[in-house]
Structure formats: structure tokens, C-alpha cells
Amino acid sequence: MKFCFFGSMSYGALRNPVATWPVPNEQFDPEQALRARDACFSDYELADELGFDWVSLAEHHYSPNSLAPSINVLAAALSQRVQRAKLAILGPLLPLSNPVRVAEEIAMLDNLTDGRVIVALLRGAPYEYLVYNVDPAQSRSRFEEAWDLIYRAWTDTQPFGWEGEHYSFRNVSIWPRPVQQPAPPIIASGSSKDSGEFAARKRTALGLAFTNLPLATEAARFYRAKAEQFGWTPQPEDVLYRLNAYVAESDEKAFTDMSQQSAGRGAAGVGAGIMNANRLVAASGFFGQRDANLTQRFQNLGEGAPHGLEDAVRLGTLLCGGPTSVIEQVARLREEIGCGVIEVSFAAPMGSAEAKQQAMTLFAREVMPALRNL
């Protein structure tokens, strides 16, 4: 198995909690933001030192949950700090971006890292379409056309033109090309059957996040079945599963620490902020009547959520316990989902950066070595 540390540049607590979207930026404090930057870099550097195979970072907009609206800027900074691990760039969000610019910047990052880039080409969370005023009804078609254009920009060695439904370029010939040939490894989201079939058709890896063990198991099974129809067989490393984690010296301490968080807030992290933004935007009517099904979907996101820490462990949305228990929990994920890459976002009980880094260290030194050969 391979292991990925998922980090975020979270701003931290606001002076006054806000229950609307977008969050008014009048509460922004530059000094707090710089502390958030330093904490983020410290986590990534530690993950690299501890031997995580990958470190990953994601793009999100208009939220203190993530101060990285331009993921390639953050990746460029980390490329000079993370010396060994691969950088898994979860974004940019294709329907919101210029695909030629995306192709150029990812290729540049691949050069900056000596060919250590992995890229997840994604559509983004529904609320993010409001950021750049992109019609969410065009999400799928813009995404698929941008994907094809980016891949051709990476792999075609002669200038070419492009006339598509959404994009038009007279000449495309990017410099530099990626170090990794023919292209950096690509991950596609498996959040829906359409996405799973797309990943299988493109013969690319599948990423499963903001889900649970039963749903991820079914999504991975569907992806493998579709891949067989397209004439290839995914390997375990072609399936990535993301979840939250907290590891302590014993089960009792881990659950006690995590229980101090309010109603599971500490284990949810950035994911909860994204889903809450989706709900708020959907409930506001911003998407309009034509997207009533989308509105209903995000109003009901809370259904089926774990009730307490033990339930979160059972549903596979949280790793929690001492090293021995967490080894068993990861082995279960490997067996049921068939995932060869585990992407972990570590909790910081009561906002403790020290507890978070201790959990990372225990996971790397006691959990990962026991699972490498699975």
C-alpha cells in the first residue's frame, strides 16, 4: 500500500462564527493567515520527512476552510520544501479554468519537482461554480472537453488547433512539456457512476472522497467492471480512498481526545465546510429551478452521516485508535474497497497542532510499515 498525507491551509477559528455563504472576509487577519501558512508548511515538511509516499493539496474558493484558491501557487511553493514525496495536486477545477493554462502550469510543476507530480483533474464542488459564474449545467461537458485538450497539450509534439463546444484555440504548443512521459499520472473522481465510467474509459486512476466504506466499495466495484468492459484491469494503486484520522498511544486516549470535539467537528475538517457551503448555496436558490434536483441533493447531504466516533470508524470515514487498531481499520479498507492508496487528513483535537503532528508520527512509524506489503 501507499500512503498520502492530505493537508490544508485552513485559516482557523473566526472571531464570530458565520452560517452564510460566502463567508464575509471582514474577519480576515493577516497575522492569523501567516500563522496558518506556517502550520501548513510545517505539516507538509513533516509528512515528507516521515516517509509518506504522496502529499496532496486541494483547491477551494471563498472560504476560510482553505486558503488555497490557486492550488498551483501552493504546489509551486511546496515543490521547494517537499523533497521526496510525490505532490498530488487535487485540481485545478477544470470547468472553471482555462485548460491550456492548466496544461502549462502542471507541466511547469512537473519540471519543478523533477517529475513528482500526480494530478487529479476535477469538476469542483457545486458552490464553486458561483465563484466564476460558470453554468453548472455545463459542468460535465466542459470538464470532459478540457480533459481531452489538456492531455493532448501534454502529449502532442506538434502545434495543433482546437475547435470544441466550449474552447477554441488557434495554436497550442506548450513549453515546457511534462518531465513524466507521456503525461503525469492522472486521478479522476469516482463520486458518481458517470465519473467512475469516465475514469474507466480514460484508463486512469479513481479517487474516492467525501464518501463512506459501503459506497466506496460499490463505486470501486463499478469502476473495475467498467474497466474490464474497456479492455483493461485496474491495479490496487489505481484506487485511492480518502478519510480522516487520529492516532494516539492507545484506543482509550484516541477516543477521549476526539470526543472533546463538538459533535464530530474535529474529525470532519475541510470536508464538512465544503458540504455545508453546498447546502447553504443550494438552499439559497442560487442555482435556480432548473437545478432543483441539485438543490435537493445538497439539502440532504447530512442523511446517513455517522453518529459518533464509533459509527464513523464503522462506516470507514474515520481512522481512530491506537496503532494496532488503526492497522486493522486500514486493512479492512484495503480488503473491502481494494484501494492501494490511502489518503489521510489528520485531526487536531482542540486545535492542537502538536497532537496532530504526534498522530502523523505514530501513523507513519507504527501503522504504515505494517501495511506496506498488503
Protein Blocks (a to p, Z undefined) as FASTA:
>chain_A
ZZdddddddebjcfbdcfbdcddfklpcfklmmmmmmmmmmmmmmmmmnopabdcdddde
hiakbccfblklmmmmmmmmmmmbccddebddfklpcfklmmmmmmmmmmmnnopaccdd
debjfklmmmnopafklmmmmmmmmmmmmmmmmmmcbdcddddfkbccfbdcdddddfbd
cbdcddddfkbfklmmmmmmnopacddehiafklmmmmmmmmmmmmmmnopacdfklpcc
dddddddfbfklmmmmmmmpgghllmnmmmlmmmmmmmmmmmnomnommlmmmmmmmmmm
mgopaedjklmmmnopaccddfklmmmmmmmmmmmnopabdcdddddehhiaklmmmmmm
mmmmmmmmmmmmZZ
